[in-house]
Amino acid sequence: MKKINIQAIMPLVLLLVLFVVLSALNSNFLSASTMMNLMQQVSAVGTVAIGGMMVIITGGIDFSAGYGLAMTGMAAAWIFTHSVFRGSVVAMLVTFPLVGALIGLANGFLTAKLKILPFIATLAMMSITQGLTMFINGGTMMMIRDPRLLMIGQGRIADFLPVSFLVYLGVCAAAAFILRRTKLGVYNYAMGGSEQALWYAGINVQAYKMLVYAAAGVCTGIASLLTVTQIAMATPNIAGSILIDSIAASCIGGASLSGGRGSVFGAFMGTMIIVLIGTALTYLSVPAEMRGVFKGVVILLAVALDAVITLRYGK
């Protein structure tokens, strides 16, 4: 019980501290425009973090999310601008989760069926998706101008609530339902706790692990949709630092890299924290080159805290 309290309280305390510090650094931080921008920033990173958190719970890791997001965006934009489905909003919207799911299934096949270590399998997939990203349309950007698509990434409800944030909340709700109410959710945690016990119970662990990676891929595809429609273009470098940010968010939110622990609420809180840390570094005029250093330190601290909790209280 004490361990659970630590995991639940620490991200919340850190989030409150960041709000206080940022409010002191900038008097306009709590303004409506800043909150809207914050919600937009959180949406794509948080969606990737949800999928990454599900993989981390199994004891795995997904390093392909960054270039997977970029490749998915390039593929969907090519479908919309150059294929026989040119101009079809439906075709483009289907492409995002479909390509993401295929990438996730490939990761799941490599790890579950071929027994390749997750970090090696997903690093290889990262290289593959990077190459495909540069291959599609010759690696040149593709503009998206359809207002129906741009509404997803740029639209606001009642001139305040970003549509992209509502999509993110929908992903959170779906993930929470899967983890709490379905066999996939139960087995997801069990794989991180004792995969061998599932085998002894006659559970098809390989199939369920592939489904987890596919779900993570769908999250990456949805995040790609949010990103492409927010900036109105698809480019090979669209992902930016989303991979490191999403992993950091999962770790800060209490997901254990040794598997068996993690939650949607924790990933949500972790995403808020990592975005606010980036905002704080901007307010403090920290050079862009050094921001990666701070995020790396944050991940190390989160992993170190997880190690202390695991050693002291167990999984």
C-alpha positions as CSV (number, residue, x, y, z in Angstrom):
1,M,0.0,0.0,0.0
2,K,2.8,2.4,0.8
3,K,4.4,1.8,-2.6
4,I,1.2,2.6,-4.4
5,N,0.8,5.8,-2.5
6,I,4.3,6.9,-3.5
7,Q,3.7,6.1,-7.2
8,A,0.4,8.0,-7.1
9,I,1.5,11.0,-5.1
10,M,4.9,11.8,-6.6
11,P,3.8,12.7,-10.2
12,L,0.9,14.8,-8.8
13,V,3.2,16.7,-6.4
14,L,5.8,17.3,-9.2
15,L,3.0,18.6,-11.5
16,L,1.7,21.0,-8.8
17,V,5.3,22.2,-8.2
18,L,5.8,22.9,-11.9
19,F,2.5,24.8,-12.1
20,V,3.6,27.0,-9.2
21,V,7.1,27.6,-10.6
22,L,5.9,28.3,-14.1
23,S,3.3,30.7,-12.7
24,A,6.1,32.6,-10.9
25,L,8.3,32.6,-14.0
26,N,5.5,33.9,-16.3
27,S,2.4,35.8,-15.1
28,N,0.6,34.7,-18.3
29,F,1.2,31.0,-17.8
30,L,-2.3,30.4,-16.4
31,S,-4.0,32.3,-19.3
32,A,-6.5,30.6,-21.5
33,S,-4.2,30.8,-24.6
34,T,-1.4,29.1,-22.7
35,M,-3.7,26.4,-21.4
36,M,-4.9,25.8,-25.0
37,N,-1.3,25.5,-26.3
38,L,-0.4,23.2,-23.4
39,M,-3.3,20.9,-24.3
40,Q,-2.3,20.8,-27.9
41,Q,1.3,20.0,-27.0
42,V,0.2,17.2,-24.7
43,S,-2.0,15.5,-27.2
44,A,0.5,13.8,-29.6
45,V,3.1,13.1,-27.0
46,G,0.6,11.7,-24.6
47,T,-1.0,9.4,-27.3
48,V,2.4,7.9,-28.1
49,A,3.1,7.6,-24.3
50,I,-0.1,5.6,-23.8
51,G,1.0,3.0,-26.4
52,G,4.5,3.0,-25.1
53,M,3.3,2.5,-21.6
54,M,1.3,-0.6,-22.6
55,V,4.5,-2.1,-24.1
56,I,6.6,-1.2,-21.1
57,I,4.1,-3.0,-18.9
58,T,4.9,-6.2,-20.7
59,G,8.6,-5.6,-19.9
60,G,9.4,-4.4,-23.4
61,I,10.2,-1.1,-25.0
62,D,9.3,0.5,-28.4
63,F,12.1,2.6,-30.0
64,S,10.4,2.7,-33.3
65,A,7.6,5.2,-32.3
66,G,9.4,8.3,-33.5
67,Y,10.2,7.3,-37.1
68,G,7.0,5.1,-37.1
69,L,5.1,8.4,-36.5
70,A,7.0,10.1,-39.3
71,M,6.6,7.2,-41.8
72,T,2.8,6.9,-41.0
73,G,2.4,10.6,-41.6
74,M,4.3,10.4,-44.9
75,A,2.3,7.3,-46.0
76,A,-1.0,8.9,-45.2
77,A,-0.1,12.2,-46.9
78,W,1.0,10.3,-50.0
79,I,-2.3,8.4,-50.1
80,F,-4.1,11.7,-49.8
81,T,-2.1,13.7,-52.4
82,H,-0.7,11.2,-54.9
83,S,-2.6,7.8,-54.9
84,V,-5.8,6.7,-56.5
85,F,-7.5,7.8,-53.3
86,R,-6.3,11.3,-53.8
87,G,-8.4,13.8,-51.9
88,S,-10.2,11.1,-49.9
89,V,-10.4,12.1,-46.3
90,V,-11.6,8.7,-45.3
91,A,-8.7,6.9,-46.9
92,M,-6.2,9.2,-45.2
93,L,-7.9,8.8,-41.8
94,V,-7.8,5.0,-42.2
95,T,-4.2,5.0,-43.3
96,F,-2.9,6.5,-40.0
97,P,-4.0,3.7,-37.6
98,L,-3.6,1.0,-40.2
99,V,0.0,1.7,-41.0
100,G,0.7,2.2,-37.3
101,A,-0.9,-1.1,-36.5
102,L,1.2,-2.9,-39.1
103,I,4.4,-1.4,-37.7
104,G,3.3,-2.6,-34.2
105,L,2.4,-6.1,-35.5
106,A,5.9,-6.3,-37.0
107,N,7.4,-5.4,-33.7
108,G,5.2,-7.9,-31.9
109,F,6.1,-10.6,-34.4
110,L,9.9,-10.0,-33.9
111,T,9.6,-10.0,-30.1
112,A,6.9,-12.6,-29.5
113,K,7.4,-15.1,-32.3
114,L,11.1,-14.7,-33.1
115,K,12.1,-14.1,-29.5
116,I,14.3,-11.0,-30.4
117,L,14.9,-8.7,-27.5
118,P,12.4,-5.8,-27.7
119,F,15.1,-3.0,-27.7
120,I,16.9,-4.8,-30.6
121,A,13.7,-5.5,-32.6
122,T,12.4,-2.0,-32.2
123,L,15.7,-0.4,-33.0
124,A,15.8,-2.4,-36.2
125,M,12.3,-1.3,-37.0
126,M,13.3,2.3,-36.2
127,S,16.0,2.0,-38.9
128,I,13.5,0.4,-41.3
129,T,10.9,3.1,-40.8
130,Q,13.5,5.8,-41.1
131,G,14.5,4.5,-44.5
132,L,10.9,4.2,-45.7
133,T,10.1,7.7,-44.4
134,M,12.9,9.1,-46.7
135,F,11.8,6.8,-49.6
136,I,8.1,7.9,-49.6
137,N,7.7,10.9,-52.0
138,G,11.5,11.2,-52.1
139,G,11.6,12.4,-48.6
140,T,10.0,15.8,-49.5
141,M,7.2,17.4,-47.5
142,M,3.6,17.2,-48.5
143,M,1.2,19.9,-47.6
144,I,-2.3,19.2,-46.2
145,R,-4.8,21.9,-46.8
146,D,-8.2,20.2,-46.4
147,P,-10.1,22.0,-43.7
148,R,-11.8,18.8,-42.6
149,L,-8.5,17.3,-41.7
150,L,-7.0,20.5,-40.3
151,M,-10.0,20.7,-37.9
152,I,-8.6,17.6,-36.1
153,G,-5.2,19.2,-35.3
154,Q,-6.1,22.9,-35.2
155,G,-9.8,23.0,-34.4
156,R,-11.2,24.2,-31.1
157,I,-14.5,23.6,-29.4
158,A,-16.1,26.8,-28.0
159,D,-12.9,28.6,-29.0
160,F,-11.0,26.9,-26.2
161,L,-10.9,23.1,-26.1
162,P,-8.6,21.7,-28.8
163,V,-10.1,18.9,-30.8
164,S,-6.7,17.1,-30.7
165,F,-6.9,17.0,-26.9
166,L,-10.4,15.4,-27.0
167,V,-8.9,12.8,-29.3
168,Y,-6.2,12.2,-26.8
169,L,-8.7,11.8,-24.0
170,G,-10.6,9.3,-26.1
171,V,-7.4,7.3,-26.5
172,C,-6.8,7.5,-22.7
173,A,-10.4,6.2,-22.1
174,A,-10.0,3.4,-24.6
175,A,-6.7,2.3,-23.1
176,A,-8.0,2.5,-19.5
177,F,-11.0,0.3,-20.6
178,I,-8.6,-2.2,-22.2
179,L,-6.3,-2.4,-19.2
180,R,-9.1,-2.7,-16.6
181,R,-11.9,-4.5,-18.3
182,T,-10.5,-6.9,-20.9
183,K,-8.4,-10.1,-21.1
184,L,-5.8,-8.2,-23.1
185,G,-5.4,-5.8,-20.2
186,V,-5.1,-8.5,-17.6
187,Y,-2.6,-10.5,-19.6
188,N,-0.7,-7.3,-20.4
189,Y,0.2,-6.8,-16.7
190,A,0.7,-10.6,-16.3
191,M,3.3,-10.7,-19.1
192,G,5.3,-8.1,-17.2
193,G,4.9,-9.9,-13.9
194,S,5.4,-13.5,-14.9
195,E,5.2,-14.4,-18.5
196,Q,6.0,-18.0,-17.7
197,A,3.0,-18.4,-15.5
198,L,0.8,-17.4,-18.4
199,W,2.4,-20.1,-20.5
200,Y,1.7,-22.7,-17.8
201,A,-1.9,-21.5,-17.7
202,G,-2.3,-22.3,-21.4
203,I,-2.6,-18.6,-22.5
204,N,-1.4,-17.8,-26.0
205,V,1.2,-15.3,-24.8
206,Q,2.6,-14.6,-28.3
207,A,-0.8,-13.6,-29.7
208,Y,-1.6,-11.2,-26.8
209,K,1.9,-9.7,-26.9
210,M,1.5,-9.0,-30.6
211,L,-1.8,-7.3,-29.9
212,V,-0.2,-5.1,-27.3
213,Y,2.4,-3.9,-29.8
214,A,-0.3,-3.5,-32.4
215,A,-2.2,-1.3,-30.0
216,A,0.9,0.8,-29.4
217,G,1.3,1.1,-33.2
218,V,-2.3,2.4,-33.5
219,C,-1.5,5.0,-30.8
220,T,1.5,6.0,-32.9
221,G,-0.7,6.3,-35.9
222,I,-3.2,8.5,-34.1
223,A,-0.4,10.7,-32.8
224,S,0.8,11.0,-36.4
225,L,-2.7,12.2,-37.4
226,L,-2.7,14.8,-34.7
227,T,0.8,16.0,-35.6
228,V,0.3,16.2,-39.3
229,T,-3.1,18.0,-39.1
230,Q,-1.7,20.4,-36.5
231,I,1.2,21.6,-38.7
232,A,-0.7,21.0,-42.0
233,M,2.1,19.0,-43.6
234,A,3.9,15.7,-43.5
235,T,7.8,15.7,-43.4
236,P,10.4,13.1,-42.6
237,N,11.5,14.9,-39.4
238,I,8.0,15.5,-38.1
239,A,8.4,13.4,-34.9
240,G,11.1,15.6,-33.3
241,S,11.8,14.5,-29.8
242,I,8.5,12.7,-29.3
243,L,10.1,9.3,-28.7
244,I,12.3,10.4,-25.8
245,D,9.4,12.6,-24.5
246,S,7.0,9.7,-24.5
247,I,9.4,7.3,-22.8
248,A,10.1,9.9,-20.2
249,A,6.4,10.5,-19.6
250,S,5.8,6.8,-19.1
251,C,8.7,6.5,-16.6
252,I,7.8,9.6,-14.7
253,G,4.2,8.3,-14.5
254,G,5.3,5.2,-12.7
255,A,5.6,2.6,-15.5
256,S,8.4,0.1,-14.5
257,L,10.9,-0.7,-17.2
258,S,11.1,-4.2,-15.6
259,G,7.5,-4.7,-16.5
260,G,4.3,-5.4,-14.6
261,R,3.5,-1.8,-13.6
262,G,2.0,1.3,-15.2
263,S,-1.3,3.1,-15.7
264,V,-3.1,5.4,-18.0
265,F,-3.4,8.1,-15.3
266,G,0.3,7.8,-14.6
267,A,1.1,8.2,-18.3
268,F,-1.2,11.2,-18.5
269,M,0.5,12.9,-15.5
270,G,3.9,12.1,-16.8
271,T,3.1,13.6,-20.2
272,M,1.9,16.8,-18.5
273,I,5.1,16.9,-16.5
274,I,7.4,16.4,-19.4
275,V,5.6,19.1,-21.5
276,L,5.7,21.5,-18.5
277,I,9.4,20.8,-18.1
278,G,10.0,21.8,-21.7
279,T,7.9,25.0,-21.1
280,A,10.0,25.8,-18.0
281,L,13.2,25.4,-20.0
282,T,11.8,27.8,-22.6
283,Y,10.9,30.4,-20.0
284,L,14.4,30.0,-18.5
285,S,16.0,30.6,-22.0
286,V,17.8,27.2,-21.9
287,P,19.4,26.6,-25.3
288,A,17.6,24.0,-27.4
289,E,20.8,21.9,-27.6
290,M,20.7,21.5,-23.8
291,R,17.1,20.5,-23.4
292,G,17.8,17.0,-24.4
293,V,20.3,16.8,-21.5
294,F,17.6,17.8,-19.0
295,K,15.2,15.3,-20.4
296,G,17.8,12.6,-20.2
297,V,18.5,13.4,-16.6
298,V,14.7,13.3,-15.9
299,I,14.5,9.8,-17.3
300,L,17.5,8.6,-15.3
301,L,16.0,10.0,-12.1
302,A,12.6,8.4,-12.9
303,V,14.3,5.0,-13.6
304,A,16.4,5.3,-10.4
305,L,13.3,6.0,-8.4
306,D,11.6,3.0,-9.9
307,A,14.7,0.8,-9.0
308,V,14.5,2.1,-5.4
309,I,10.8,1.3,-5.2
310,T,11.3,-2.1,-6.7
311,L,14.2,-3.0,-4.4
312,R,12.4,-1.8,-1.3
313,Y,8.8,-2.9,-1.9
314,G,9.1,-5.4,-4.8
315,K,7.1,-5.2,-8.1
